Amino acid sequence: MSRSESSSLTALVVDDEKLAREGLAMRLEALGSVDILKQCENGRAALRAIAECEPDVVFLDIQMPGISGFDLVSQMQGDAMPMVVFVTAFDAFAVDAFQVHAVDYLLKPVEQERLEAAVNRCFERRTGQAAAADKQKLLEMVVSLSGKSEDAIRDVLLTDDIPENQIDRLAIKDGASTSFVPIRDIDWIDAAGDYMCVHVGNRTHIMRTTMKELESRLDASVFQRVHRSTIVNLERVEKVSSHMNGEYYLTLIGGSTLKMSRSYKNKIKHFFPES
């Protein structure tokens, strides 16, 4: 199994059905690379366990009484939230699962091959997050030593990565058909596991690519990263709101609201100096 060296994943299993919960926990522990910290029978217990145990990943049922799986994800703290793998008997929630940044989506009864693939994805995601954190620490160190801004240093580092020609539309496959989405019509984009959710008006297109690959194909004067997993069309931003905790929220034409990470606030100050 492909995973990060000399470590295992810590996990919670959340399901209101006892047999399903215990069965999944046993199968995960049998892989030898996952340590089950706790099993939770409802969303409230899961929220307490997440705060107490700080697991790497939560294997989460969607349909539960009281707090659903989606409600649970929305109540987690964004910057410290664990990875999420949804486990459910219904496939109607797949797109919604990707939109809340699930690492994977498993259908009951879960096949062993799919379970192992989901665990592998978690290891890959964790490795990627660690690498991104290391790069950010290095960037901060260079900033402190050089006195230059993060944006100025990023511009130097990324100079060789600017594509010669920007695309004017995305080709997004959906089964046997392909949709051609004009770039300028895109409101915002967010990452969902190995997929990207491209939001255009009231529609969401799902395409298999990476944030880095897609960002490199977009015009940086129009599309900017405002979160490690979110790109926004600046022409769609209607209002920028600052909060007491130093975070910003962007309101787009049409009413969508996006949270911007603190580390990206310089970009908003650059494009919206009045904020």
Backbone torsions as a table, in degrees:
resi	resn	phi	psi	omega
1	MET	NA	131.2	-179.9
2	SER	-79.3	119.6	-179.6
3	ARG	-156.6	170.9	-179.6
4	SER	-66.6	151.6	-171.9
5	GLU	-68.6	142.6	169.7
6	SER	49.0	37.0	176.4
7	SER	-153.5	162.4	177.2
8	SER	-125.2	168.9	176.2
9	LEU	-87.1	137.0	170.6
10	THR	-96.3	139.5	-170.6
11	ALA	-144.5	155.5	167.7
12	LEU	-115.1	147.1	172.7
13	VAL	-116.7	123.2	-175.4
14	VAL	-121.7	116.7	-179.9
15	ASP	-162.4	136.2	-178.9
16	ASP	-77.6	-12.6	177.6
17	GLU	-94.2	117.6	-173.6
18	LYS	-60.2	-46.8	-177.8
19	LEU	-63.2	-41.6	179.2
20	ALA	-64.8	-41.5	-178.7
21	ARG	-64.0	-49.5	-177.7
22	GLU	-69.0	-37.2	179.4
23	GLY	-64.1	-43.5	-179.8
24	LEU	-66.9	-40.4	179.2
25	ALA	-60.8	-42.6	179.2
26	MET	-63.5	-42.4	-178.6
27	ARG	-67.2	-37.6	178.8
28	LEU	-67.4	-44.7	179.8
29	GLU	-65.4	-30.5	179.7
30	ALA	-67.3	-19.8	178.2
31	LEU	-68.7	-22.9	178.8
32	GLY	81.2	3.7	-178.1
33	SER	-126.2	6.1	-179.1
34	VAL	-129.4	127.1	176.2
35	ASP	-104.0	115.8	178.7
36	ILE	-81.3	114.7	-179.4
37	LEU	-80.9	-41.6	-179.9
38	LYS	-156.4	157.8	170.0
39	GLN	-115.4	134.5	-176.6
40	CYS	-124.0	139.7	-175.9
41	GLU	-96.4	-7.1	178.5
42	ASN	-156.1	171.4	-175.7
43	GLY	-65.3	-38.2	-178.6
44	ARG	-63.9	-45.0	178.0
45	ALA	-62.9	-36.1	-179.6
46	ALA	-66.3	-41.5	178.7
47	LEU	-60.3	-41.9	178.5
48	ARG	-65.5	-42.9	-177.6
49	ALA	-67.5	-36.6	178.7
50	ILE	-63.9	-44.5	178.7
51	ALA	-65.3	-36.4	-177.2
52	GLU	-78.3	-44.0	-171.2
53	CYS	-96.9	-23.5	-176.7
54	GLU	48.6	61.5	-177.8
55	PRO	-71.8	160.7	174.2
56	ASP	-71.1	-38.6	-173.3
57	VAL	-146.0	149.4	175.1
58	VAL	-120.3	122.6	173.0
59	PHE	-90.8	112.5	-160.9
60	LEU	-126.5	125.4	172.3
61	ASP	-73.1	149.6	-178.5
62	ILE	-90.7	-51.4	-176.1
63	GLN	-89.7	101.0	177.4
64	MET	-134.6	148.1	177.9
65	PRO	-65.7	147.1	179.9
66	GLY	82.9	-101.7	179.8
67	ILE	-96.8	116.0	178.9
68	SER	-75.6	172.0	178.0
69	GLY	-60.3	-40.6	178.7
70	PHE	-67.0	-40.7	177.5
71	ASP	-61.4	-40.3	-179.9
72	LEU	-60.9	-45.7	179.9
73	VAL	-61.5	-40.3	-178.1
74	SER	-67.4	-21.1	-179.0
75	GLN	-94.3	-5.9	176.9
76	MET	-73.0	155.5	174.4
77	GLN	-75.5	122.0	-172.3
78	GLY	-55.6	-47.4	-174.2
79	ASP	-73.7	-21.8	-175.5
80	ALA	-114.7	7.6	-173.5
81	MET	-70.4	145.8	178.1
82	PRO	-74.7	168.7	170.6
83	MET	-67.9	154.1	-177.6
84	VAL	-127.6	130.3	170.2
85	VAL	-119.0	114.7	179.2
86	PHE	-79.6	138.4	178.2
87	VAL	-129.0	114.7	-173.5
88	THR	-149.7	161.0	179.3
89	ALA	-88.2	-4.2	-174.3
90	PHE	-120.3	135.7	-179.0
91	ASP	-93.9	0.9	-177.1
92	ALA	-71.5	-12.8	-175.8
93	PHE	-98.2	7.1	-170.7
94	ALA	-57.9	-50.2	-178.2
95	VAL	-64.0	-41.9	178.0
96	ASP	-61.0	-37.3	180.0
97	ALA	-63.2	-43.9	178.6
98	PHE	-65.9	-33.1	-178.0
99	GLN	-69.6	-20.3	175.9
100	VAL	-102.4	24.0	169.9
101	HIS	67.4	34.2	175.3
102	ALA	-67.1	142.1	177.1
103	VAL	-71.0	-37.4	179.6
104	ASP	-157.2	172.4	-174.1
105	TYR	-142.0	111.0	-175.1
106	LEU	-110.3	136.4	177.6
107	LEU	-97.3	135.1	174.7
108	LYS	-77.9	144.1	-9.9
109	PRO	-70.0	135.0	-173.0
110	VAL	-76.7	126.3	177.0
111	GLU	-75.6	144.7	-176.6
112	GLN	-59.7	-41.0	-179.1
113	GLU	-62.6	-40.9	179.3
114	ARG	-69.4	-35.9	178.4
115	LEU	-63.3	-46.1	179.3
116	GLU	-63.9	-38.0	178.8
117	ALA	-64.7	-38.9	178.8
118	ALA	-64.9	-41.6	178.2
119	VAL	-64.1	-41.8	177.5
120	ASN	-60.6	-40.3	178.5
121	ARG	-62.6	-37.7	179.0
122	CYS	-63.8	-42.7	177.5
123	PHE	-62.1	-43.3	-179.7
124	GLU	-64.5	-41.9	179.3
125	ARG	-64.1	-42.9	-179.6
126	ARG	-64.0	-40.9	177.4
127	THR	-61.7	-41.7	178.6
128	GLY	-65.1	-39.5	178.3
129	GLN	-64.8	-40.2	179.5
130	ALA	-64.8	-41.1	179.1
131	ALA	-64.3	-41.0	179.3
132	ALA	-64.4	-40.0	179.0
133	ALA	-64.6	-40.1	178.7
134	ASP	-64.0	-41.0	179.6
135	LYS	-64.5	-39.5	179.6
136	GLN	-65.5	-41.1	178.1
137	LYS	-62.6	-40.9	178.8
138	LEU	-64.4	-42.5	178.9
139	LEU	-61.1	-44.4	179.5
140	GLU	-61.9	-37.2	179.3
141	MET	-66.1	-43.8	178.9
142	VAL	-62.3	-40.7	178.5
143	VAL	-60.3	-45.6	-178.1
144	SER	-65.5	-31.7	-178.5
145	LEU	-83.1	-34.5	-174.2
146	SER	-93.5	-24.6	-177.6
147	GLY	81.7	-1.0	178.6
148	LYS	-86.4	160.1	-179.8
149	SER	-76.6	160.8	177.4
150	GLU	-61.6	-41.3	-178.8
151	ASP	-62.8	-40.0	-179.5
152	ALA	-64.4	-41.6	-179.9
153	ILE	-69.8	-40.1	177.6
154	ARG	-61.3	-39.8	179.8
155	ASP	-59.3	-41.5	179.3
156	VAL	-66.3	-44.1	-177.2
157	LEU	-66.6	-31.0	-173.7
158	LEU	-98.3	2.0	-175.7
159	THR	-54.9	-43.3	-176.6
160	ASP	-75.4	-8.8	-176.6
161	ASP	-97.0	0.7	-177.8
162	ILE	-73.2	123.9	-178.4
163	PRO	-69.3	151.3	-179.7
164	GLU	-68.7	-37.8	-177.7
165	ASN	-129.4	127.4	175.7
166	GLN	-83.5	142.2	178.1
167	ILE	-78.8	156.0	179.1
168	ASP	-109.8	-3.7	174.6
169	ARG	-159.7	156.0	177.6
170	LEU	-102.8	137.7	173.3
171	ALA	-98.3	111.9	-175.5
172	ILE	-115.4	116.6	-179.5
173	LYS	-79.6	138.4	176.1
174	ASP	-137.4	90.3	-176.3
175	GLY	68.9	-124.2	-178.5
176	ALA	-87.2	-7.3	-177.8
177	SER	-109.3	161.8	178.9
178	THR	-130.6	128.4	176.8
179	SER	-99.2	137.7	177.4
180	PHE	-106.8	109.4	-173.6
181	VAL	-103.3	117.1	176.4
182	PRO	-60.0	133.1	-177.0
183	ILE	-57.4	-43.0	-176.0
184	ARG	-66.3	-17.6	179.5
185	ASP	-82.9	-11.5	-177.2
186	ILE	-73.3	130.6	177.4
187	ASP	-85.1	-52.3	178.7
188	TRP	-162.0	165.6	-175.6
189	ILE	-136.5	138.0	173.6
190	ASP	-137.1	153.9	-177.7
191	ALA	-85.3	144.1	178.6
192	ALA	-143.2	88.4	-177.1
193	GLY	65.9	-126.8	178.8
194	ASP	-89.4	13.4	-176.9
195	TYR	-123.4	162.3	173.7
196	MET	-119.7	134.3	176.5
197	CYS	-98.3	114.2	-177.9
198	VAL	-101.6	112.9	-174.7
199	HIS	-96.4	119.8	-179.8
200	VAL	-129.7	104.4	-176.5
201	GLY	60.1	-126.0	179.9
202	ASN	-91.9	5.0	-178.1
203	ARG	-108.8	149.4	175.1
204	THR	-125.4	120.9	177.7
205	HIS	-100.2	137.7	179.4
206	ILE	-107.7	125.4	177.9
207	MET	-133.2	146.4	-178.8
208	ARG	-91.1	106.2	177.6
209	THR	-165.2	-179.0	177.9
210	THR	-108.5	159.6	177.7
211	MET	-58.7	-43.6	-178.1
212	LYS	-62.4	-44.7	-179.0
213	GLU	-63.4	-44.9	-177.6
214	LEU	-68.9	-41.7	-179.6
215	GLU	-60.8	-36.6	-178.5
216	SER	-67.6	-18.9	-177.8
217	ARG	-95.9	-3.9	-176.9
218	LEU	-102.9	153.2	178.6
219	ASP	-73.3	114.5	-175.9
220	ALA	-67.1	-17.0	176.9
221	SER	-77.1	-15.2	-179.8
222	VAL	-112.6	-40.3	-176.8
223	PHE	-109.8	125.7	-179.2
224	GLN	-130.7	144.9	174.8
225	ARG	-75.0	127.9	177.1
226	VAL	-117.0	-0.9	178.7
227	HIS	-159.7	159.1	-179.1
228	ARG	-61.5	-18.7	-179.6
229	SER	-123.3	18.4	-177.1
230	THR	-139.3	132.3	172.6
231	ILE	-118.2	136.4	-178.7
232	VAL	-122.5	145.8	172.0
233	ASN	-81.0	110.5	-175.4
234	LEU	-61.2	-26.1	178.9
235	GLU	-71.0	-14.2	179.3
236	ARG	-94.6	-7.1	-177.3
237	VAL	-76.8	122.8	-177.5
238	GLU	-101.1	-31.6	-177.1
239	LYS	-152.8	142.6	174.8
240	VAL	-116.9	123.3	-178.2
241	SER	-117.2	130.1	176.6
242	SER	-98.8	145.8	179.7
243	HIS	-114.8	163.5	-175.5
244	MET	-60.9	-28.3	-178.5
245	ASN	-81.9	5.6	177.3
246	GLY	90.9	-2.7	179.3
247	GLU	-86.6	159.9	177.7
248	TYR	-119.5	151.0	173.4
249	TYR	-127.4	134.3	-179.9
250	LEU	-104.9	128.0	174.4
251	THR	-102.9	123.2	-177.2
252	LEU	-95.1	158.5	172.0
253	ILE	-58.3	126.0	-175.0
254	GLY	107.7	-15.1	172.4
255	GLY	104.9	-10.5	179.5
256	SER	-64.8	141.8	179.1
257	THR	-119.9	129.3	-179.2
258	LEU	-119.6	137.7	175.1
259	LYS	-85.8	137.2	177.4
260	MET	-110.4	130.1	179.1
261	SER	-64.9	149.8	-178.2
262	ARG	-59.1	-34.5	-177.1
263	SER	-67.2	-11.2	-179.2
264	TYR	-107.6	6.4	-174.2
265	LYS	-64.7	-25.8	177.7
266	ASN	-61.4	-31.3	179.6
267	LYS	-67.8	-40.5	179.2
268	ILE	-69.7	-38.6	178.0
269	LYS	-64.0	-33.2	179.5
270	HIS	-68.9	-45.1	-176.1
271	PHE	-85.4	-23.4	-178.6
272	PHE	-131.3	72.1	-174.8
273	PRO	-60.8	-22.5	-179.9
274	GLU	-73.3	-12.4	-178.3
275	SER	-78.2	NA	NA
